[in-house]
Amino acid sequence: VKVISDVEAAWLAAFGKRGAGVIVISGTGSIALGRDRRGRQVRRGGLGPLLGDEGSAFWMGKEWLKQADQGRASHAVLGILRTPAESVRRIAALATQVIAKAKKRHPVARSIVAEAQRQLGLLVLGTAGSLRLTNPVPVSWSGSVLQNHWFRRGFLNTLQALAQRSHLKVKPVTPSRDAVTALAQSYFARESCP
């Protein structure tokens, strides 16, 4: 039995068993994992809602609650925070609303989304830099936030702009399959080898 994390499964789905590149996940939380051609890997983010997860659904929901309410604790906000076991999930669920409002040019939502996209770009570039990946750096994505085409397009544009400032080039790589399929295919391919 081999146990791996969701980010490793997502990396496998994007890049296969061999290759180099960086995968970024933005769902309830956020994390990036990079691997070079020699198999060395570096992870950035993934610290959870208390210490990190910048650019994630939770982070966007939390920022929305802080900024849109302008510091006033409304009954709705207090209701969400009274149930700690549910609070992360309920706050992360607000990200869909924040992205929809940003798409309609709501100024607070747009600034939150832009910063989320920037934070995810910084995760990717920090990971690529630590591994000293060469140009162009293959970059893929996973997670519920990055499944939103509008958000992902903005993220990729932001990433390209940040990369240029760092004298890097990034090459977007659309995941060819989901993580579960990638794991199953990898497992069965290994099992069938003599």
Disulfide bonds with the S-S distance in Angstrom:
none
